[in-house]
Amino acid sequence: MQARHTPAPPPARTTRIWSRILLSGLFLWVATVLVTFVTGNTNLVPTIVLLGSFLVPVTFVAWAYERAHGDNVTVELLFSAFVTAGVLGVLGASLLERLLLRPSPAMFIGLGAIEEGAKVAALVFVARHMTHRTPRDGLVLGATAGFGFAAFESAGYALNALVSEQGLNLLALVETEILRGLLTPLGHGLWTAIIGCVLFAASAGRRWRVTLGVLATFVGVSLLHALWDAAHGIAVRVTMVLTSLPWQERELRAGQLPELTSAQAHMIALMDWAGLALVSVAGVLWLLWLWSRCPRNGHPAGSRGGAQPQRGAREADRPDGDAGING
């Protein structure tokens, strides 16, 4: 009797790569910082800047890819979105901000719209050859483009913090990278993931479609970005309105920035962080709502894969993608 051949099961997909990236990268960054402080070897500064600026963005891209990627998102496309879209977004935003923005109370609104628009344009350029798009593809690629933007931007901030009038300030560099690393997951990657998800939901085929839902999402994301950037200025203004002393008001009327009391400085810091927290919560809740309505493996949320193949196929082929996302 001939033995029946049982095919070997496919290898299990490796997961939790993001945790290995985070732990190994964090170890290397800390080791480089310590060696640099001990030896004073400035040749190690670029290593600190690169590791500190790219560690958190790359970690979150790996985390998102493990949980949300589909057949349409390849590693090559992911790499292109991170590097190409990240660099193009930074370059486009820098040029437009220089040409269009002037110091004014509305400057942060323009800043948010320009940077989000530059990232979306770069995302569309990277994904231009995709023949089929799903909302989850847009979420992952949008987050990747946003994190690429954040990584290159953080490298610039780190270098600016490093150079001071007294020479190289390694402590300021380390503090800047720690702060931006902690805030990165709640900024560029989050906002571009939201607009990417909605844009890809409206553009399931080869043709890009800008619907009212896409425009409304872009406006909302740009406002979140603007509020994030303006949080410190808003905190200063509110604190001065509520607690300013007579001599401070005289200096403000004269166009001078008065010295703050200790209580005012603490109040500004508290309100600044509270503002960032509120913007972050709004963005995270928005993304979670979109995630709950994203199709899984080509089937809208609520359907069961092959249980209703004809219905799933029809809805996956609809021009508007997931109507619950696109509106």
Secondary structure as UniProt FT lines:
FT   HELIX           17..39
FT   HELIX           42..44
FT   HELIX           45..68
FT   TURN            71..72
FT   HELIX           75..80
FT   HELIX           81..85
FT   HELIX           86..100
FT   TURN            105..106
FT   HELIX           107..126
FT   TURN            127..129
FT   HELIX           135..162
FT   STRAND          163..164
FT   TURN            165..166
FT   STRAND          167..168
FT   HELIX           170..183
FT   HELIX           184..186
FT   HELIX           188..202
FT   HELIX           212..243
FT   HELIX           246..253
FT   TURN            254..255
FT   HELIX           262..292
FT   TURN            297..298
FT   TURN            301..302
FT   HELIX           305..307
FT   HELIX           309..316
FT   TURN            319..320
FT   HELIX           323..326
//
